[in-house]
């Protein structure tokens, strides 16, 4: 067997294996979503909210200081204790906010964040089962907007009150880190949903001061079920987040649940 043939067979095996894994995952979630929410186990509810087709745990990746000019973060980054990343190899006293360079393993620091498609019926049902229902305002917005949330980028209680961005202001220079409206304006300007043949920009952003969760409101544009993937992309200071939603896995009884 030639090396070229061996490489081709290896690639085909990887594609076959990946397709099998995705099919098994889709079947698993179909079994859960086909049942009534009241029949879900606590473990199923927790997994729906933390690691499912509608809720993606992803890393927020920091710029490499060697590849960019110095950038001022729009707000102080969460400490390791606040973001849940403290450990023996990441002590709380260490600097890790982009001016520090790389960690002991030579890698740039990352922050674990969760991107959740909260306007979906499945997510709303899971939140209700977890006794964490959407607020009345958020629930009302899901009828006309795709509502996504990002948790982990902003520490809880950084600001004193919730902030709603109704429209973008024209401004120049870096946002004032003490002004939550400017911080959210900067966040909204760098956020989008992109897919083959189009993209959607947010029309509103809201910060939950108690949890640090950012809710992003996108107009409900027509998204075909033939669209395979949607990418949520945002930047916050020197941190960059990308989450890939696979629409085939987000169908409930044959209909997209967004």
C-alpha positions in Angstrom: 0.0 0.0 0.0 1.4 3.4 -1.0 1.7 6.2 1.5 -0.8 8.3 -0.6 -3.4 5.5 -0.5 -2.9 5.0 3.2 -3.4 8.8 3.9 -6.6 8.8 1.7 -8.0 5.8 3.6 -7.2 7.4 6.9 -9.0 10.6 5.9 -12.1 8.6 4.8 -12.0 6.7 8.1 -11.9 10.0 10.1 -14.9 11.4 8.0 -16.8 8.2 8.6 -16.1 8.2 12.3 -17.0 11.9 12.7 -20.3 11.3 10.9 -21.1 8.4 13.1 -20.4 10.4 16.3 -22.6 13.3 15.1 -25.4 10.9 14.2 -25.2 9.3 17.7 -25.3 12.7 19.3 -28.3 13.8 17.3 -30.1 10.6 18.2 -29.4 11.1 21.9 -30.9 14.6 21.9 -33.8 13.5 19.8 -34.6 10.9 22.5 -34.5 13.7 25.1 -36.5 16.4 23.2 -39.2 13.9 22.1 -40.3 13.6 25.8 -42.1 16.2 27.9 -39.9 18.5 29.9 -41.4 17.3 33.1 -40.0 13.8 32.3 -36.4 15.0 31.9 -34.0 13.9 34.6 -32.0 16.6 36.6 -28.9 15.3 34.8 -30.5 15.8 31.4 -31.7 19.3 32.3 -28.2 20.2 33.4 -26.6 18.9 30.3 -29.1 20.7 28.1 -28.1 23.9 29.7 -24.4 23.4 29.8 -23.4 21.2 26.8 -26.0 20.5 24.1 -26.7 21.7 20.6 -28.3 24.8 22.1 -25.7 25.5 24.7 -22.1 25.4 23.8 -19.1 25.6 26.2 -16.3 27.3 24.2 -13.1 29.1 25.1 -12.7 32.8 24.9 -9.2 33.1 23.3 -6.9 36.0 24.0 -4.9 37.9 21.5 -1.2 37.0 21.2 0.6 40.2 22.5 3.4 39.5 20.0 0.9 39.8 17.1 -0.8 43.0 18.0 -0.4 46.5 19.3 -1.3 47.1 22.9 -5.1 47.0 23.3 -7.0 48.4 26.2 -9.8 46.1 27.4 -13.2 47.8 27.6 -13.7 46.5 31.1 -11.5 44.7 33.7 -11.4 41.0 32.9 -12.8 38.6 35.5 -10.3 37.2 38.0 -9.5 33.4 37.9 -11.7 33.0 41.0 -14.7 34.7 39.3 -14.3 32.8 36.0 -13.7 29.4 37.6 -10.2 29.0 36.2 -8.1 29.2 39.3 -6.0 26.2 40.1 -2.5 25.1 40.9 -1.2 26.2 37.5 -3.3 29.4 37.5 -2.9 31.1 40.8 -5.2 34.0 41.6 -2.3 36.4 42.1 -0.9 35.8 38.6 -1.5 38.3 35.8 -3.4 36.8 32.9 -5.3 39.6 31.2 -3.4 39.9 28.0 -0.4 41.9 29.2 1.1 38.8 30.8 2.1 36.8 27.7 1.8 33.0 27.8 1.4 30.6 30.7 3.8 28.0 31.9 3.0 25.6 29.0 3.7 28.4 26.4 0.0 28.8 25.6 -2.1 31.9 25.7 -4.7 32.1 28.5 -8.3 31.3 27.7 -11.5 31.8 29.6 -14.3 29.2 29.6 -17.6 30.7 28.5 -21.0 29.4 27.6 -22.9 30.5 24.5 -26.6 29.6 24.8 -29.5 30.0 22.3 -32.0 31.0 24.9 -34.9 31.8 22.6 -35.4 28.2 21.6 -38.3 26.4 23.2 -36.0 23.6 24.5 -33.8 26.1 26.4 -36.8 27.9 27.8 -38.2 24.6 29.0 -34.9 23.5 30.5 -34.5 26.8 32.3 -38.0 26.4 33.7 -37.2 22.9 34.9 -34.0 24.2 36.5 -36.0 26.9 38.3 -34.2 29.6 36.4 -36.9 30.8 33.9 -36.2 33.7 31.6 -37.4 37.1 32.9 -40.7 38.3 31.6 -39.0 40.8 29.4 -36.6 38.2 27.9 -39.4 35.7 27.3 -41.5 38.3 25.5 -38.6 39.2 23.3 -38.2 35.7 22.0 -41.2 36.1 19.8 -39.5 38.6 17.5 -35.8 38.0 18.3 -33.3 35.3 18.5 -32.0 35.7 22.0 -28.5 34.3 22.7 -26.5 34.6 26.0 -22.8 34.6 26.8 -21.7 33.8 30.4 -18.2 34.0 31.6 -16.8 37.1 29.9 -18.0 39.7 32.5 -17.7 38.9 36.2 -20.9 39.1 38.3 -21.5 42.4 40.1 -19.0 44.3 38.0 -21.8 46.9 37.4 -24.5 47.9 39.8 -27.6 47.5 37.5 -28.8 45.9 34.4 -28.2 47.9 31.2 -30.2 47.8 28.0 -28.7 49.0 24.8 -31.5 50.4 22.6 -29.3 51.9 19.9 -25.7 52.5 19.1 -24.2 55.8 19.7 -21.5 57.4 17.5 -18.3 57.6 19.4 -14.6 57.4 18.8 -11.7 55.9 20.8 -11.8 53.1 23.3 -15.0 52.6 25.4 -15.0 53.9 29.0 -14.6 50.8 31.2 -16.6 52.5 33.9 -19.6 53.1 31.6 -21.5 49.9 31.0 -23.4 51.4 28.1 -20.2 52.1 26.2 -18.9 48.6 27.1 -22.0 47.0 25.7 -22.0 49.2 22.6 -18.5 48.0 21.9 -19.5 44.4 22.4 -22.5 44.8 20.1 -20.5 46.3 17.3 -18.2 43.2 17.3 -21.0 40.6 17.5 -22.7 38.7 14.7 -24.4 35.5 13.6 -23.0 34.3 10.3 -24.0 31.5 8.0 -23.6 30.5 4.4 -25.3 33.2 2.3 -25.8 35.8 5.1 -25.2 37.3 8.5 -27.3 38.9 11.2 -26.2 41.8 13.4 -27.6 42.3 16.9 -30.2 45.0 17.5 -30.0 45.0 21.3 -27.8 43.9 24.2 -28.6 43.5 27.9 -26.3 42.9 30.8 -27.5 41.0 33.9 -25.4 42.6 36.6 -26.1 39.8 39.2 -24.6 37.1 37.0 -22.5 38.9 34.4 -24.5 37.2 31.6 -24.9 39.2 28.4 -28.1 38.7 26.4 -27.9 39.5 22.7 -31.0 40.2 20.6 -30.9 39.4 16.9 -33.8 40.1 14.5 -35.5 36.9 13.6 -34.4 36.5 10.0 -35.4 33.6 7.8 -33.0 30.8 8.3 -33.5 27.7 6.2 -33.2 24.3 7.6 -30.9 23.6 4.7 -28.4 25.9 6.4 -26.0 23.5 8.1 -24.1 25.8 10.5 -24.4 29.2 12.2 -21.4 30.8 13.7 -21.8 33.2 16.7 -18.8 35.5 16.7 -17.9 38.3 19.2 -14.9 40.1 20.7 -14.6 41.7 24.1 -11.4 43.6 24.5 -8.6 41.3 23.7 -10.8 38.1 24.0 -12.4 36.5 21.0 -15.3 34.0 21.1 -16.6 31.7 18.3 -19.3 29.1 18.7 -20.6 26.9 16.0 -24.3 25.8 16.1 -25.2 22.8 14.0 -28.8 23.3 12.9 -29.4 19.7 12.1 -29.0 18.9 15.8 -31.3 21.8 16.8 -34.4 20.4 15.2 -37.2 19.2 17.4 -39.7 16.8 15.7 -38.4 17.9 12.3 -38.6 21.7 12.9 -35.8 24.1 13.8 -36.0 25.2 17.4 -34.3 28.6 17.5 
